[in-house]
Amino acid sequence: MPKASLIELTEQQVFLALPEKPANPISLQEIIRRLKSKHNIDDQSLNNRTLEQFVRRTLNKLLDFNEHPIYAEESSRPILYGREQEPSKQALDVLKHLSYLSDKVTRFLPIEQQAIFQSSAKQNVMDRWQQYIYVAPSAVCRSPDYHAEALKVLYEAIEHQHPIAFDYRNLRGQSSRKQLMPWGLMFKAEKIYLLGVEGNLNIDKPASYAVHRMDNLEPLPMQLNYRCKPDSKTLTQICEEHEIGLLSSHKDKKIALELKFYGDAARYMDETPLSDDQEVISLADDCRILKATVRDCYELRKFIRGFGVNVEVLAPAELRAELTAELQSLLKRYADA
């Protein structure tokens, strides 16, 4: 290998001579030693003082202009230098640590990366901070069981954008064969939903299918009649535009909701608003009225029912009558028991 001259040493080479976090930083003399060893520099080819001045100036330039992420521990004697971890590696490390805490984190990744992180989690012991973290379930129900092979077919179909077929069980337990182009995945509470449009439909809003109700998944050959996700929009934009996260249908209309809250429920309603136009009117410390424009859907009813006796529907009248009839049926059921 030819010997390097001063001109042949670049900022990138000086940068790479620094240890990357979490390794300990090193002194200027150790940086020079590394450069000499890496680039075949000896005392005869380059004056030591000249090399030291060049490396010092380069380090100061990198620190001043942040062309490369380096740091200096100036309180140390001698001053110690190191380089920050690359952003991509930092992100991977963060994700790896999260995957130790909850295997659900890896579900956001392509199938090959899931295997890498699961293997990494088995080989590494959690660090000190993770011993103080608990990821609680978001509902009283546990996560459904998902078959690894079925998930692999599904994830690969999304990643490579080819259609799939599967048997799907609806809420009534009825099963039918579906063929569609998968647009992506939606994660809601403890469940995973596939979003997509069946091959014979020409619509902009994808349907949602609970993955745990899907059986016998298989990839299909690509055909031109499948409706693909528009390249101009992300899945998040599509879901927010059509409020898919509410699991609502095209029949669910917007309504002017008015609720009256009592007790502790009344005190905290403004912390998690239902809509951008939400208005909260205080009648007393433990009594408030909430007004908001919302989608009239099943999720709304679950939300209202969850407050039990601490909420009253004031408007619209149709929703109040519906829940009144529901409560009367419930009282009758308990009375007949």
N, C-alpha and C positions, 0 to 999 in steps of 0.2 A: 504494500500500500504506500503511495507517495506521501511524503511528509507535508503537513498542512502549514500554510503561511497565515499571517494575521488576517489577511484579506479573505481567506477561505473560511474563516470562522464566522458563523452567522448568529443572529439573535436567537433563532430557533434552536441552534445547537447549544447555546448557553442555557436557554430555557429548559431544554431536555436534560441537561446535566444536573438540574435541581431535583431533589427528592420530592415525590408527590405525596400529599397528605393521604393517609395518616402517618407516613414515615416522618422521622424527626428532621428538622432543618439542619443545614451544614454550613460551615464557614467558607469564606472566600478561597482560602488555600485548598480546601477539599474540593471545591468546584473546579479550581485550576488543575488539581491532580486528576480529576475525572476527565476533563477536556484533553489533557495530555495523553492519557491512556486510551481514550476513545478515538482520538483523531491523530494518533501517532506523532505527537509533538515532543521534541526533545530540546534540551538546553542549547544545542548548537543551531537548531533551525529557527529558534525564536527566543529573544531576550525575555527572561523571567519578568522583569519590571514592566516591559512593554505589554506582555500578556496580562499581567495583573491590572494595569491601567485600563486595558481594553475591556476586560471582564467586568471591572468595577463600573465603568461608564455604561456598559450594556445593561447591567443590573439596575442602575439608577434610572436609565431610560425606560426600562420595562415597568419599574415601579411608578414612575411619573405619568406615563401615558397609558398604562394598563393594556398594552398590546397583547400581552400574555398574562394570565392570572397568577402573579407571584406575590410573595409577602416577605417582609424582613422583620426579625425580632431584634429591634435596635437596642433594647435594654440589655441584651446579652453582650458579653465581651469574650471573643470577637462577635461581631454581628453575624447572625445566622440567617440563611436564606432557604426558602422552599417554594414549591408551586402548589397552587390550589388544585383540587381535584377537578377534572374536566366536568362541565355541566351534565353531559350525558351520563358519565359514571356516577355523579352525585345522584341523579334521578334514579338510576338503576339501584344504587345502594338504598335509597329511601324506599323504593318499591320492594326491595328484598326484605328490609326490616318489617315493612307492613305485612308482607306475606307470612312472616313468622307469627304475627299476631292473629291473623285471620286468613284461612284458606280462601275465603270469598273474594279477597283482593285479586287473586290470580285469575278470577273469572273475567276480568276486564282485558285480559291479554290473549293474543293468538295462541293456539293450542301448543305449538312447539315451545314458546316461552313459558307457558304454564308448567311444562315438564321440567324446564331448567330451574325455575324458582322453587318448585316442590322438592327437587333434588337438593338444592342449596339449603333449604330450610331443614332438611333431615341431617345435613352434615355440619350445620353451625349451631352453636349455643346462643341463645338470645342474650343481648347485651344488658347492661345494668338498667337502662331506662325502660326497656320493654318488660322488665319484671314489675313495673308499676302501672301497666296499661292493661285494661280489659275491654274488649270489644263486645258490647252487649247486643243481644238480638233486638231488632226494631219492633218486634211484635211478640205476643204471647205464643204464637205458633212457631214451631221450628222450621228450618228450611226443608223443602221437599227433597226426596232422594233423586239424584240425577245419575244416569248411567254414563260411565266414562266414554264408551264407544259411541253412544248417541251424540254426546257433546262434541266428540271429535269430528263426526260427519257434519254436524251443524256449523261448527266454527270454521272448518275448512271450506264449506260451501260459501260462507260469508266472505272469507278472506280471498277466495279465488273467484267469487261472483259467478257461481253456477247454480242452477235451480235444484231443488230437492223435492222429494215426496215423503209423506209420512201419514200415519193414521193418527187422527186427533179426536180425543174425547172431550165433548163439551160439558157444561155444568150439569146437564141432565144425564150424563153417562153414555150418551149416544156417540158412536164412533163413525167417522167418515174419512175417506182418503183425500188428502190435500196435495196439490202440486203448485209450487210457487217459487218466485225468485226472492231469496232472503235479502232484505234491506239492511238488517242489523239487529242488535240486541238491546232490549230495555231492561234495566234492573230496577225492581220496585220492591221495597221491604225485603223479604227473604226469598223472593221469587225472581226467575228469569223469564222474559217474554221474547219470542221471536217476532219481529215485525216484517211484513212482506205483503205482496199482492199476488193473488192467484192468477194463473196464466191466462184465463179467459176474461179478465177484467181490465178495464182501462180507466183507472181512477188514480187520484193523486194522494189519497190518504191510505196508508197501509193498515192492514188489520193486525191485531196482536194475538199471539198464540202462546199459552203457558207451556213452557218447555217440558215441565214434568208430566204433562198430559199427552206428550208426543211419543209414539211408538213406531218401530220399524222404519227408521229413517234411512233413506238411500239417495245418493246423488243421481241427477238426471242429466242427459245430454243437453247442451245449450240449444235453444230455439229462439227465433226472432220474435215470437209473439209474447214472450215474458216481459212484464213491466218492471224495469229496473229503477233503482233509486236515482233521482235526478242528480247529475254531477254538480249542479250549481248550488245544492243545499246539503248541509250536513244532516245527519239523523236527528241531532238535537234541535236544529231549526225546524225540521218537519214536525217533530213531536210537539214542540211548543206552539207552532202555528195551528195544529189541529187538536191540541190539548189531549194528546194520546195518553199521557201519564195518568189521567183521570179514568182511563178505561171506559170512556163514554162512547156512545154511538151517534150516528148522524141525526137521530131523532131527539137527542138531548139539546134543549134550547137554553139560551141565557135567560136568567130570571133575576129580578130585584129581590134579594133575600133580606129578611129582617128577623133577627133573633134576639131574644131577651135572655140574658145569662144571670144566674144567681150564684151566691157563695164564692168560693175560690175561683171558679171558672170565669167569673165576671172580671176578676182583677188582672188577668193575664192575656186577654184576647188580642190586645194590640201588639203583643210580642211576635205572633205568627199570623200575619194578615192573610185573609182569604183572597183578596184582590187588590189591585192598585187603587181602586176608588173606595176602599173600605173606610167607613166612618164609625166611630165608637162614641156613644153618648152616655155619660155617667148620670145615673139617677140617684145612686147612693154608693157607699163604699163597696157593697156586695151586690150591686144590681146595675147592669149596663145593657144598653141596646146596641147591637151591631147591625150595620147596613152595608151590603156589598153586592156587586153584580157578579154572579157565579154561574157555572154550568150546572143545570139541573140533571144530576146523574146519580148513579148508585153510590159512588164514593161520597157524595154530599150527604146522603142519608146515613151512611155508616158514621160519618163525622158527627152528625147531630145525635144519633142514637148513643154515641159514646159518652155523652154528657149526662145521660139519664135524666133525673129530676131537676138538674141544674140548668136546663135550657128549655125555652118555649119558642115555637115558631109563630111569629106574628104575621109574616107574609112571605110568599103569596098565599092566598086563601086555599088554593088547591093542594099545596104541600102540607099546610096545616091540617086540612081535612083528611089527607092520606095518612099522616102520622097519627092523627086522632083515632082513625079506624084501626090502625095497626095496634095501638095501645089497648083499645077496647078488646081486640081479639086476644091479645096477650093476657089481659086480666081474666078473660073468660077461660083461657087455657089453664091458668093457675088456679082459678076457682073450681074448675072441674077436676082437678088432680086429687 
